Amino acid sequence: MKKTLLLFFLSFVPILANCASRNDTVALALMDKMSVAVRRSDVGMLEAQLYVRQRVEVEKKNLIVSLFPDMTVFDKGVKSYLSEYLYDVISVHGSLPKIRRTASLSSFGHGNGEMDRVMSYMSPHVYGERLFAGEYLSPLEQSNRAYYRFSLDTAFLETGKQRILFVSRFDNIQLFSSGAVVIDETDSLPVTITLEGWDEQSRFDVDLFMGKNKQERFVVDSIALKIGYAFLGNRMEIDVAGDFSYKEFRALDDDDKPSKNLVATSDLPERLPNVDDVPGRLSAARITPLTKNDSLLYISNRAFGGVDISVDTVGGVKERIGQFLWRVGDRAISSHTLVWGDSDLKFSPLINPSYLSYTTSKGFSYKLALNFRTRISRKCALQIKPMIGYNFKYKEFYWGIRSALSFAPMKRGVIAVDVERGTTLYSSAFHDAIKNTPIDSLDFGKMPILFYREGHIRLTAGFEPVNGFELQAGATYYRHSLYGDAVGVQVAGDEVKEYYRQFAPHLRVTWHPGMYYYVADGRKVNVGSLAPRFAFDVEQGISGVMGSHGVYTRAELDVQYKRRITSSGSLYLRAGGGGYFHTKDIYFVKYAFLKDNPLPLDRDDEASGVFQLLGREWYNSANNYARINASYSSPFMLLQRIVPRASFIKNESVYAGLLFISHLCPYWECGYGVETPYIDAGLFIGFENENFSRVGCKVSFSLFKE
């Protein structure tokens, strides 16, 4: 009897296997049809109003969370909150939408960190390799098929529609753990899309309902989002509904198709106009009216028109002082933007571990930048970026202010003024001593080298006469001040001076062939290119101008190439070289493309432009150099395949760098790094003249990184 039952059940195995195989085949065939239909989804321009309603239920909270940046601070004894927001949304050719809040009403006392995260889901576009601010690999994109398994939902019986289920192959933070897409069999386009995933602090599931009429089938009509938030013992549930009302929707005509160097020509306002908070606008935008309990939430928190009147308007002197100190502290640990008129000032939180990093060669360092922008006219804007940095190993404080006034927007004209107090350098008078010292005996810390603090003011004017071809010209005035007390010391027969001045005109030519761009509010905005970027920079030191010393010609060539190899993997290459020529008198070596910048760097420079283990003294040790750097990054490179449960890996990277400079012919460095939501770490190995030199690491905090 048992044998008969076993044979009976085993007879179903081939049938079940065949059904499973058939389901996968059918599901992939439907996905292929959908991909073909989606390719016709080019949207020239859309303008919409977005209404967002957010409910928050706090299950558990503690005081620790208030010490972290961008965390909403909840009121004592209050567990339920309600907020409504109204936004204007404009997007060109599927680009990330420009969103501007025009009205709000909230029962929150202060802090809106969770709302900022919610807005990353509120995009009208769902087609592309990545979704939700680029944090997740989309299962709808063919290039991401390798990361998901698809099957047909045979239990779904709705007429004229098919439901496809998918689950991720890897437990990774950049993949949706599961989800489904309902496809209309008539036009092969999605009707609804369900996505479930997680990040470092929460789990979420979101339902995207696509537009119902023919014109808006390629964009989202409404969104239902649920977030289960859990962090350091704090637990809360967030329920969000978002509805788009499209004011203007224009598909690309044949005449609007992107040309070789053009993404889109639609005129996109750079900044949406300011509109005061008007509760009436929210009332008109509500799809469902407020319930009695909803109204009571607003009334109990004395919220009206987006203004919490309980702050600074009620209570005694002690309460007002406490509220003031609380708000000062909230500003110190939260990022926020102050907006007035056509200006805005973006503050990064001053107390944030993500600005702290450690490397073996440089020790601990801290870097911070602010961004100020004001619009002077339709074609002219001013940007100011103050920056600070501090190195704990060298006990040095750095600061800089970079400002740029843009004009001639279709030619990307700009006048820039940079003022900076940088790192310490040593003059060319010590190059011979370094050159004649065997590398085994070379110890910069023990050599009698005099260091100078470098400061400068730089004026530059630039424009783009031809697409992808930029010219920048200007002049820099340097002042190198002696770092320490050594005036009167003789070096190479010359008396050391307390400071040296240098005046140097400079010219930079940049060519990025095949540049794509779009026009925003009459201003040309470059997007990028599939070709390498070439840059040539030359600087000429002139003696006698404003007391300047030193004559030299510095010339450098830099080539950068960045290419996404797969939907999740990117390759970055960089090569170049340069040197000082026709030198005379004392001068200071400072290269434009090879440098150890103590102030914030671009992400690309951090990824493949810096030698992590190389001491900063080497960067100005020789009159010429040549370098090659490369890096490849992907979240599914090594650890995710070896340890499938290593789910917090956002990226793995391998690095390689080769440098020819001074005694180091060559110096080369290789490394491996891991990026997670909380911390980034890398291990590097350095070799000098083909001999092993050192092993070191780099660690930086990424929690609350902007």
C-alpha positions as CSV (number, residue, x, y, z in Angstrom):
1,M,0.0,0.0,0.0
2,K,2.8,2.5,0.9
3,K,4.6,1.6,-2.2
4,T,1.5,2.2,-4.3
5,L,1.0,5.6,-2.7
6,L,4.6,6.5,-3.2
7,L,4.4,5.7,-6.9
8,F,1.2,7.6,-7.2
9,F,2.7,10.8,-5.8
10,L,6.0,10.4,-7.7
11,S,3.9,10.2,-10.9
12,F,3.0,13.9,-10.3
13,V,6.6,15.1,-10.1
14,P,7.2,15.4,-13.9
15,I,3.8,17.0,-14.3
16,L,4.5,19.6,-11.5
17,A,8.0,20.2,-12.9
18,N,6.6,20.7,-16.3
19,C,4.0,23.2,-15.0
20,A,6.6,25.1,-13.1
21,S,8.8,25.3,-16.1
22,R,5.8,26.3,-18.3
23,N,4.9,29.0,-15.8
24,D,8.4,30.5,-15.8
25,T,8.5,30.4,-19.6
26,V,5.1,32.0,-19.9
27,A,6.0,34.6,-17.3
28,L,9.2,35.6,-19.1
29,A,7.4,35.7,-22.4
30,L,4.8,38.2,-20.9
31,M,7.7,40.2,-19.4
32,D,9.3,40.4,-22.9
33,K,6.1,41.6,-24.4
34,M,5.9,44.2,-21.7
35,S,9.4,45.3,-22.3
36,V,8.7,45.9,-26.0
37,A,5.6,47.9,-25.1
38,V,7.4,49.9,-22.5
39,R,10.1,51.0,-25.1
40,R,7.4,53.2,-26.5
41,S,7.0,55.0,-23.2
42,D,9.2,58.1,-24.0
43,V,7.6,61.0,-22.2
44,G,8.5,64.4,-23.5
45,M,7.3,66.4,-20.5
46,L,4.9,66.0,-17.6
47,E,3.6,68.4,-15.0
48,A,1.5,67.1,-12.2
49,Q,0.2,67.9,-8.7
50,L,1.0,65.3,-6.1
51,Y,-1.1,64.9,-3.0
52,V,0.4,62.8,-0.2
53,R,-1.3,61.7,3.0
54,Q,0.9,60.1,5.7
55,R,-0.3,58.4,8.9
56,V,2.2,57.4,11.6
57,E,1.5,55.0,14.5
58,V,4.3,54.9,17.1
59,E,4.5,51.5,18.8
60,K,7.6,52.1,20.8
61,K,10.1,54.9,21.1
62,N,13.2,55.8,23.2
63,L,15.3,58.9,23.6
64,I,18.3,57.5,21.7
65,V,16.7,58.1,18.3
66,S,16.6,61.9,19.0
67,L,20.4,62.0,19.0
68,F,20.6,60.9,15.3
69,P,20.3,63.2,12.3
70,D,17.0,63.4,10.3
71,M,14.9,61.5,12.8
72,T,11.5,62.8,13.6
73,V,11.2,63.8,17.2
74,F,7.9,62.6,18.6
75,D,5.8,64.4,21.2
76,K,5.5,63.0,24.7
77,G,2.4,60.8,25.1
78,V,1.4,61.1,21.5
79,K,1.3,57.9,19.3
80,S,-0.7,58.9,16.3
81,Y,0.2,61.5,13.7
82,L,-1.3,62.7,10.5
83,S,0.3,64.8,7.8
84,E,-0.8,66.0,4.3
85,Y,1.4,67.5,1.6
86,L,0.9,69.0,-1.8
87,Y,3.6,69.2,-4.3
88,D,4.2,70.4,-7.9
89,V,6.0,67.8,-10.0
90,I,7.8,68.5,-13.3
91,S,9.8,65.9,-15.3
92,V,11.4,65.9,-18.7
93,H,12.1,62.7,-20.7
94,G,11.8,60.4,-17.7
95,S,14.4,62.3,-15.7
96,L,14.3,62.5,-11.9
97,P,11.3,64.8,-11.2
98,K,11.7,68.3,-9.8
99,I,9.4,68.4,-6.7
100,R,8.4,71.5,-4.8
101,R,6.1,71.6,-1.8
102,T,3.3,74.1,-2.1
103,A,1.1,73.3,0.9
104,S,1.3,71.2,4.1
105,L,-0.6,70.4,7.2
106,S,0.9,68.2,9.9
107,S,0.3,67.2,13.5
108,F,4.1,66.7,14.0
109,G,5.7,69.2,16.4
110,H,9.0,69.3,14.6
111,G,11.2,67.1,12.5
112,N,10.2,65.4,9.2
113,G,13.0,62.8,8.6
114,E,10.6,60.0,7.8
115,M,8.7,62.2,5.3
116,D,12.0,62.9,3.4
117,R,12.5,59.1,3.0
118,V,8.9,58.6,1.9
119,M,9.3,61.1,-1.0
120,S,11.9,58.8,-2.7
121,Y,9.0,56.5,-3.5
122,M,6.8,59.3,-5.0
123,S,8.0,59.2,-8.6
124,P,5.7,59.1,-11.6
125,H,8.2,56.9,-13.5
126,V,8.8,53.2,-12.9
127,Y,10.7,52.2,-16.0
128,G,14.4,52.0,-15.9
129,E,17.2,50.0,-14.4
130,R,16.8,51.5,-11.0
131,L,13.8,52.6,-8.9
132,F,13.2,54.8,-5.9
133,A,16.1,57.3,-6.1
134,G,18.3,54.7,-7.7
135,E,18.4,52.5,-4.6
136,Y,16.8,49.3,-6.0
137,L,17.3,47.2,-9.1
138,S,14.0,47.1,-11.0
139,P,12.6,43.6,-11.8
140,L,10.8,45.2,-14.8
141,E,14.1,45.9,-16.6
142,Q,15.5,43.1,-18.8
143,S,19.0,43.7,-17.7
144,N,18.1,42.8,-14.1
145,R,16.5,39.4,-14.9
146,A,19.5,37.6,-13.5
147,Y,18.6,38.9,-10.0
148,Y,15.0,37.7,-9.9
149,R,12.9,34.5,-10.5
150,F,9.6,34.9,-12.3
151,S,6.5,32.7,-12.3
152,L,2.9,33.0,-13.5
153,D,0.2,33.3,-10.9
154,T,-2.2,30.6,-12.0
155,A,-4.6,31.5,-9.2
156,F,-5.2,34.9,-10.7
157,L,-8.4,34.8,-12.8
158,E,-9.2,38.3,-13.7
159,T,-10.4,38.5,-17.3
160,G,-8.0,40.0,-19.8
161,K,-5.1,40.3,-17.3
162,Q,-2.2,38.1,-16.2
163,R,-0.3,38.3,-12.9
164,I,3.4,37.6,-12.7
165,L,5.1,36.9,-9.4
166,F,8.8,37.5,-8.7
167,V,11.2,36.9,-5.9
168,S,14.9,37.9,-5.6
169,R,17.6,35.4,-6.1
170,F,19.8,37.1,-3.5
171,D,19.0,38.5,-0.1
172,N,20.3,41.9,-0.8
173,I,19.4,45.5,0.2
174,Q,19.3,46.6,-3.4
175,L,16.8,44.0,-4.6
176,F,13.1,43.8,-3.9
177,S,12.5,40.7,-1.9
178,S,9.3,39.9,-3.8
179,G,6.5,41.4,-5.7
180,A,4.0,41.1,-8.6
181,V,3.0,42.9,-11.8
182,V,-0.4,42.7,-13.3
183,I,-0.2,43.0,-17.1
184,D,-3.1,43.9,-19.4
185,E,-3.1,41.3,-22.2
186,T,-4.5,43.8,-24.7
187,D,-1.5,46.2,-24.8
188,S,1.0,44.2,-22.6
189,L,1.4,47.2,-20.3
190,P,1.3,47.0,-16.4
191,V,-1.9,47.8,-14.6
192,T,-0.5,47.5,-11.1
193,I,2.9,46.8,-9.7
194,T,3.5,45.5,-6.2
195,L,7.0,45.7,-4.7
196,E,8.3,44.5,-1.3
197,G,11.7,45.4,0.0
198,W,13.7,46.7,2.9
199,D,16.5,49.1,3.9
200,E,18.7,49.5,6.9
201,Q,15.9,50.8,9.1
202,S,12.6,49.5,7.7
203,R,10.6,47.1,5.6
204,F,8.1,48.3,3.0
205,D,5.6,47.2,0.5
206,V,4.3,49.6,-2.2
207,D,1.5,49.3,-4.7
208,L,1.8,51.4,-7.9
209,F,-1.4,51.9,-9.9
210,M,-0.7,53.0,-13.4
211,G,-2.6,55.6,-15.4
212,K,-6.0,54.4,-16.7
213,N,-6.3,56.4,-19.9
214,K,-4.2,55.7,-23.0
215,Q,-2.0,58.7,-22.7
216,E,-1.0,58.1,-19.1
217,R,-0.6,54.3,-19.1
218,F,3.2,54.8,-18.9
219,V,3.2,56.8,-15.6
220,V,1.9,56.2,-12.1
221,D,-1.6,57.3,-11.2
222,S,-1.5,56.6,-7.4
223,I,0.7,55.0,-4.8
224,A,-0.1,53.0,-1.6
225,L,2.9,52.6,0.6
226,K,3.3,50.9,4.0
227,I,6.5,51.1,6.0
228,G,7.4,49.1,9.1
229,Y,10.1,51.1,10.8
230,A,12.4,49.6,13.4
231,F,15.6,51.2,14.6
232,L,17.4,51.0,17.9
233,G,14.3,49.8,19.7
234,N,12.0,52.4,18.1
235,R,9.1,50.9,16.2
236,M,6.4,52.6,14.1
237,E,4.1,52.0,11.2
238,I,3.8,54.5,8.4
239,D,0.9,54.4,6.0
240,V,1.2,56.7,2.9
241,A,-1.1,57.4,0.0
242,G,0.0,59.5,-3.0
243,D,-2.1,60.6,-5.9
244,F,-0.9,62.3,-9.1
245,S,-3.2,64.7,-11.0
246,Y,-1.5,65.5,-14.3
247,K,-1.9,69.0,-15.6
248,E,0.2,68.5,-18.7
249,F,1.4,65.3,-20.3
250,R,3.2,65.2,-23.6
251,A,4.7,62.2,-25.3
252,L,7.7,62.7,-27.5
253,D,6.8,63.3,-31.1
254,D,9.1,62.3,-33.9
255,D,10.5,65.8,-34.0
256,D,11.3,65.5,-30.2
257,K,13.2,62.3,-30.3
258,P,16.6,62.6,-28.7
259,S,19.3,63.4,-31.2
260,K,23.0,62.4,-30.8
261,N,23.7,65.1,-28.3
262,L,20.3,65.9,-26.9
263,V,18.2,64.4,-24.2
264,A,15.2,66.8,-24.4
265,T,14.5,70.4,-25.3
266,S,11.4,71.0,-23.2
267,D,11.7,74.1,-21.1
268,L,11.8,73.0,-17.5
269,P,11.6,75.6,-14.7
270,E,14.7,75.4,-12.6
271,R,12.7,76.3,-9.5
272,L,9.0,76.0,-9.0
273,P,7.3,79.2,-7.7
274,N,6.9,79.7,-4.0
275,V,3.3,79.2,-2.8
276,D,2.2,79.9,0.8
277,D,0.7,77.0,2.7
278,V,-3.0,77.1,2.0
279,P,-5.2,74.5,3.7
280,G,-7.9,75.2,1.1
281,R,-5.6,73.7,-1.6
282,L,-5.2,70.5,0.4
283,S,-9.0,70.3,0.9
284,A,-9.5,70.6,-2.8
285,A,-6.8,67.9,-3.5
286,R,-8.1,65.3,-1.1
287,I,-9.3,62.1,-2.8
288,T,-11.0,61.0,0.4
289,P,-12.2,63.6,3.0
290,L,-10.8,63.7,6.5
291,T,-12.5,61.6,9.1
292,K,-13.5,62.9,12.5
293,N,-10.5,61.2,14.1
294,D,-8.2,62.8,11.5
295,S,-9.6,66.3,12.3
296,L,-9.1,65.6,16.0
297,L,-5.4,64.8,15.4
298,Y,-4.9,68.2,13.9
299,I,-6.9,70.0,16.6
300,S,-5.2,68.2,19.5
301,N,-1.8,69.2,18.2
302,R,-2.9,72.8,17.4
303,A,-1.7,72.4,13.8
304,F,-3.1,74.6,11.1
305,G,-1.8,75.5,7.6
306,G,1.4,73.6,8.1
307,V,2.3,75.8,11.2
308,D,2.6,74.2,14.6
309,I,1.4,77.1,16.9
310,S,2.4,75.2,20.0
311,V,6.0,76.2,19.4
312,D,7.2,79.5,20.8
313,T,3.6,80.8,21.3
314,V,2.4,79.0,24.4
315,G,3.9,78.3,27.8
316,G,6.1,80.3,30.1
317,V,9.6,81.5,29.8
318,K,11.2,78.2,30.8
319,E,9.1,76.3,28.2
320,R,10.1,78.9,25.5
321,I,13.8,78.6,26.5
322,G,13.5,74.8,26.4
323,Q,11.8,74.9,23.0
324,F,14.6,77.2,21.7
325,L,17.4,74.9,22.9
326,W,15.6,71.9,21.5
327,R,15.3,73.5,18.1
328,V,19.0,74.5,18.1
329,G,19.9,70.9,18.9
330,D,17.5,69.7,16.2
331,R,19.3,71.9,13.6
332,A,22.7,70.5,14.7
333,I,21.7,66.9,14.1
334,S,19.4,67.2,11.1
335,S,19.9,68.2,7.5
336,H,17.5,70.9,6.4
337,T,17.0,73.5,3.7
338,L,16.0,77.1,4.4
339,V,14.1,78.7,1.5
340,W,13.2,82.3,0.9
341,G,12.2,83.8,-2.4
342,D,14.5,82.3,-5.1
343,S,17.3,81.4,-2.6
344,D,17.9,78.3,-0.6
345,L,20.6,77.3,1.9
346,K,21.1,73.6,2.5
347,F,22.6,72.6,5.8
348,S,24.2,69.3,6.5
349,P,23.9,68.2,10.1
350,L,26.9,69.5,12.0
351,I,27.0,66.4,14.3
352,N,27.1,63.5,11.9
353,P,29.5,60.5,12.0
354,S,29.2,60.2,8.2
355,Y,31.8,63.0,7.8
356,L,34.4,61.2,9.9
357,S,36.8,58.8,8.1
358,Y,40.0,57.0,8.9
359,T,42.9,55.9,6.7
360,T,46.2,54.3,7.7
361,S,48.3,57.0,6.1
362,K,46.3,60.1,7.2
363,G,44.6,59.0,10.4
364,F,41.2,60.4,11.3
365,S,39.8,63.4,9.4
366,Y,36.5,65.3,9.4
367,K,35.0,67.1,6.4
368,L,31.8,69.2,6.0
369,A,30.3,71.3,3.3
370,L,27.3,73.7,3.0
371,N,25.5,74.8,-0.1
372,F,23.9,78.2,-0.8
373,R,22.2,79.1,-4.0
374,T,20.2,82.2,-5.1
375,R,18.7,83.1,-8.4
376,I,19.5,86.6,-9.5
377,S,17.6,86.5,-12.7
378,R,16.2,83.9,-15.1
379,K,19.6,83.4,-16.7
380,C,21.9,84.1,-13.7
381,A,22.4,82.3,-10.4
382,L,24.9,82.5,-7.6
383,Q,26.2,79.4,-5.8
384,I,28.4,79.5,-2.7
385,K,29.8,76.4,-1.0
386,P,31.7,76.8,2.3
387,M,33.8,73.8,3.4
388,I,35.8,72.9,6.4
389,G,38.2,70.0,7.2
390,Y,40.2,68.9,10.1
391,N,42.9,66.2,10.4
392,F,43.5,64.8,13.8
393,K,46.8,63.2,13.0
394,Y,48.4,66.5,11.8
395,K,46.2,68.7,14.0
396,E,45.5,70.9,11.0
397,F,42.3,72.8,10.3
398,Y,41.4,73.6,6.6
399,W,38.7,75.8,5.1
400,G,37.6,77.0,1.8
401,I,34.8,78.9,0.0
402,R,33.9,78.1,-3.6
403,S,31.5,80.5,-5.3
404,A,30.2,80.5,-8.9
405,L,28.1,83.0,-10.8
406,S,26.5,81.4,-13.8
407,F,25.5,83.4,-16.9
408,A,24.9,82.7,-20.7
409,P,23.0,79.6,-19.7
410,M,23.0,77.9,-23.2
411,K,26.8,78.2,-23.2
412,R,27.2,77.2,-19.5
413,G,29.0,80.4,-18.7
414,V,30.4,80.8,-15.2
415,I,32.6,83.1,-13.2
416,A,34.1,81.4,-10.2
417,V,36.0,82.7,-7.2
418,D,37.7,80.1,-4.8
419,V,39.3,81.0,-1.5
420,E,41.1,78.2,0.3
421,R,43.4,77.6,3.2
422,G,44.8,74.2,2.4
423,T,47.4,71.6,3.5
424,T,51.1,72.0,4.2
425,L,53.7,71.8,1.4
426,Y,57.4,72.1,1.1
427,S,59.2,74.1,-1.6
428,S,61.3,72.9,-4.5
429,A,64.5,73.7,-2.6
430,F,64.2,70.3,-1.0
431,H,63.6,68.3,-4.2
432,D,67.3,67.5,-4.6
433,A,67.7,66.3,-1.0
434,I,64.8,64.0,-1.5
435,K,66.0,62.8,-4.8
436,N,69.5,62.0,-3.5
437,T,68.3,60.2,-0.4
438,P,67.9,56.4,-0.9
439,I,64.3,55.3,-0.5
440,D,65.2,52.9,2.3
441,S,66.4,55.9,4.3
442,L,63.7,58.4,3.2
443,D,61.7,59.5,6.2
444,F,59.9,62.8,5.7
445,G,59.2,63.1,9.5
446,K,62.9,63.0,10.3
447,M,64.3,65.1,7.4
448,P,65.1,68.8,8.0
449,I,62.3,69.9,5.6
450,L,60.5,73.2,6.1
451,F,56.7,73.1,5.5
452,Y,54.5,75.9,4.4
453,R,50.7,76.3,4.8
454,E,49.2,76.9,1.4
455,G,46.5,79.5,0.8
456,H,45.1,80.9,-2.4
457,I,42.5,82.9,-4.1
458,R,41.5,81.9,-7.6
459,L,39.5,83.7,-10.2
460,T,38.2,81.7,-13.2
461,A,35.9,82.3,-16.1
462,G,34.6,79.5,-18.2
463,F,32.1,78.7,-21.0
464,E,31.2,75.9,-23.4
465,P,31.4,77.2,-27.0
466,V,30.7,73.8,-28.5
467,N,28.7,70.9,-26.9
468,G,31.1,68.9,-24.7
469,F,34.0,71.3,-25.2
470,E,34.7,73.6,-22.3
471,L,37.2,76.4,-21.8
472,Q,38.3,77.8,-18.4
473,A,40.8,80.6,-18.0
474,G,41.9,82.7,-15.0
475,A,44.6,83.4,-12.5
476,T,45.6,82.2,-9.0
477,Y,47.4,84.1,-6.3
478,Y,49.1,81.8,-3.8
479,R,50.5,82.7,-0.4
480,H,52.7,80.0,1.3
481,S,53.2,80.8,5.0
482,L,56.0,79.1,7.0
483,Y,54.6,76.4,9.2
484,G,56.6,76.9,12.4
485,D,59.5,79.2,13.3
486,A,62.6,78.8,11.1
487,V,63.2,82.3,9.6
488,G,66.8,82.8,8.9
489,V,67.7,79.2,8.2
490,Q,69.8,78.7,5.1
491,V,68.5,76.3,2.4
492,A,70.6,75.8,-0.7
493,G,72.4,79.1,0.0
494,D,69.3,81.1,0.2
495,E,67.7,82.5,3.3
496,V,64.3,81.0,4.1
497,K,61.5,83.5,3.9
498,E,58.5,83.7,6.2
499,Y,56.2,83.4,3.3
500,Y,56.3,83.1,-0.5
501,R,53.9,84.7,-3.0
502,Q,53.1,83.3,-6.4
503,F,51.0,84.6,-9.2
504,A,50.0,82.2,-11.9
505,P,47.5,82.5,-14.8
506,H,46.0,79.2,-15.8
507,L,44.0,77.6,-18.7
508,R,42.0,74.4,-18.7
509,V,40.5,72.8,-21.8
510,T,38.0,69.9,-21.3
511,W,36.6,67.8,-24.1
512,H,33.8,65.3,-23.5
513,P,32.6,64.0,-26.9
514,G,29.1,62.8,-27.3
515,M,27.8,64.8,-24.4
516,Y,24.0,64.4,-23.7
517,Y,22.1,67.3,-22.2
518,Y,18.7,68.8,-21.7
519,V,17.5,72.4,-21.5
520,A,16.1,73.5,-18.1
521,D,14.5,76.9,-17.9
522,G,16.6,78.1,-20.8
523,R,19.8,76.7,-19.3
524,K,21.8,73.8,-20.8
525,V,22.3,71.0,-18.3
526,N,24.9,68.3,-19.2
527,V,23.9,64.8,-18.4
528,G,26.9,62.7,-19.4
529,S,28.5,60.8,-22.2
530,L,29.5,57.3,-23.1
531,A,32.9,58.5,-24.3
532,P,36.0,59.3,-22.2
533,R,36.5,62.8,-20.8
534,F,39.8,64.6,-21.7
535,A,41.2,67.5,-19.7
536,F,44.3,69.5,-20.2
537,D,45.4,72.0,-17.6
538,V,48.3,74.5,-17.8
539,E,49.5,77.1,-15.3
540,Q,52.3,79.6,-15.7
541,G,54.1,81.1,-12.7
542,I,55.1,84.8,-13.2
543,S,57.6,86.5,-11.1
544,G,57.3,90.2,-10.0
545,V,53.5,90.5,-10.0
546,M,52.2,91.6,-6.6
547,G,55.5,90.5,-5.1
548,S,55.3,87.0,-6.5
549,H,58.3,84.6,-6.6
550,G,59.1,81.6,-8.8
551,V,58.8,81.0,-12.5
552,Y,57.4,77.7,-13.8
553,T,55.1,76.0,-16.3
554,R,52.9,73.3,-15.0
555,A,51.1,71.1,-17.6
556,E,48.9,68.1,-17.0
557,L,46.7,65.8,-19.0
558,D,43.8,63.8,-17.4
559,V,41.6,61.2,-19.0
560,Q,38.5,59.7,-17.2
561,Y,36.2,57.0,-18.4
562,K,33.1,55.8,-16.5
563,R,30.9,53.1,-17.9
564,R,28.1,51.0,-16.5
565,I,29.0,47.5,-17.6
566,T,25.8,45.9,-16.2
567,S,22.8,47.3,-14.5
568,S,24.6,46.8,-11.2
569,G,28.3,47.0,-12.1
570,S,30.3,50.1,-13.0
571,L,33.8,50.5,-14.3
572,Y,35.8,53.7,-13.7
573,L,39.2,54.3,-15.4
574,R,41.5,57.3,-15.0
575,A,44.9,58.0,-16.5
576,G,47.1,61.0,-16.8
577,G,50.4,62.7,-16.2
578,G,52.1,66.0,-16.0
579,G,55.0,68.0,-14.6
580,Y,56.7,71.3,-14.0
581,F,58.9,72.7,-16.8
582,H,61.1,75.8,-17.3
583,T,61.4,76.3,-13.5
584,K,63.3,79.1,-11.9
585,D,63.8,80.2,-8.3
586,I,61.7,78.8,-5.5
587,Y,58.3,77.3,-6.4
588,F,55.8,74.9,-4.8
589,V,54.6,71.7,-6.5
590,K,50.8,71.4,-6.5
591,Y,49.2,69.3,-9.2
592,A,45.6,69.9,-10.3
593,F,44.7,66.2,-11.0
594,L,47.0,64.4,-8.5
595,K,46.4,65.7,-5.0
596,D,45.5,64.9,-1.5
597,N,42.6,67.3,-0.9
598,P,41.8,67.8,2.8
599,L,38.4,69.3,1.8
600,P,35.4,67.3,0.5
601,L,36.1,65.5,-2.8
602,D,33.8,64.4,-5.5
603,R,32.7,60.7,-5.2
604,D,34.5,59.8,-8.4
605,D,37.8,61.2,-7.0
606,E,37.3,59.2,-3.8
607,A,36.6,56.0,-5.8
608,S,39.5,56.1,-8.3
609,G,41.5,59.3,-8.0
610,V,43.3,58.8,-4.7
611,F,46.0,56.6,-3.5
612,Q,44.8,55.6,0.0
613,L,48.1,54.5,1.5
614,L,50.4,57.1,-0.1
615,G,51.6,59.7,2.4
616,R,50.7,63.3,1.5
617,E,54.4,64.3,1.3
618,W,54.8,62.4,-1.9
619,Y,52.3,64.5,-3.9
620,N,54.7,67.4,-4.2
621,S,57.9,65.5,-4.1
622,A,58.8,65.5,-7.8
623,N,58.6,67.6,-11.0
624,N,56.7,65.1,-13.0
625,Y,54.3,62.1,-12.6
626,A,52.3,59.5,-14.5
627,R,49.4,57.6,-13.1
628,I,46.7,55.0,-13.9
629,N,43.8,54.2,-11.7
630,A,40.9,51.7,-12.1
631,S,38.0,50.5,-10.0
632,Y,35.0,48.2,-10.6
633,S,32.0,48.2,-8.3
634,S,29.0,45.8,-8.0
635,P,26.9,44.6,-5.2
636,F,27.1,41.0,-6.4
637,M,30.8,40.6,-6.9
638,L,32.1,38.2,-4.2
639,L,30.7,38.2,-0.7
640,Q,27.1,38.1,-1.8
641,R,27.8,34.9,-3.7
642,I,29.9,33.3,-1.0
643,V,27.7,34.4,1.9
644,P,24.2,34.7,0.5
645,R,23.0,36.1,3.8
646,A,25.4,39.1,3.6
647,S,22.4,41.2,2.7
648,F,23.6,44.6,3.8
649,I,26.2,44.9,1.0
650,K,25.3,47.9,-1.2
651,N,28.5,47.7,-3.2
652,E,31.7,45.8,-3.4
653,S,34.7,47.4,-5.2
654,V,38.1,46.4,-6.4
655,Y,40.8,49.1,-6.9
656,A,44.1,49.2,-8.7
657,G,46.4,52.2,-9.1
658,L,49.8,52.7,-10.6
659,L,52.0,55.8,-10.0
660,F,55.4,56.9,-11.3
661,I,56.8,59.7,-9.2
662,S,60.1,60.6,-7.6
663,H,61.6,57.5,-6.0
664,L,58.5,55.5,-6.7
665,C,58.9,54.0,-10.1
666,P,56.5,52.6,-9.8
667,Y,54.3,52.8,-6.7
668,W,51.2,50.6,-7.1
669,E,48.3,50.0,-4.9
670,C,45.4,47.5,-5.0
671,G,42.4,47.1,-2.7
672,Y,39.0,45.7,-2.0
673,G,36.2,47.7,-0.4
674,V,32.7,47.0,0.9
675,E,29.9,49.6,1.2
676,T,27.1,49.0,3.6
677,P,24.3,51.3,4.9
678,Y,26.2,51.9,8.1
679,I,29.9,51.9,7.3
680,D,32.3,51.7,4.3
681,A,35.5,49.8,4.7
682,G,38.4,49.0,2.4
683,L,41.7,47.0,2.7
684,F,44.6,48.2,0.6
685,I,48.1,46.8,-0.2
686,G,50.9,49.2,-1.4
687,F,54.1,48.3,-3.2
688,E,57.1,50.5,-3.8
689,N,59.3,49.7,-6.7
690,E,57.7,46.3,-7.0
691,N,58.5,45.5,-3.4
692,F,55.9,45.1,-0.7
693,S,55.5,48.3,1.3
694,R,52.5,48.3,3.6
695,V,49.0,47.1,4.3
696,G,46.4,49.6,5.4
697,C,42.7,50.3,5.5
698,K,40.1,53.1,5.0
699,V,37.0,53.3,7.1
700,S,34.2,55.9,6.8
701,F,30.8,56.1,8.3
702,S,27.9,56.1,5.9
703,L,24.9,56.2,8.3
704,F,22.9,59.3,7.4
705,K,25.1,60.0,4.4
706,E,23.4,62.5,2.1
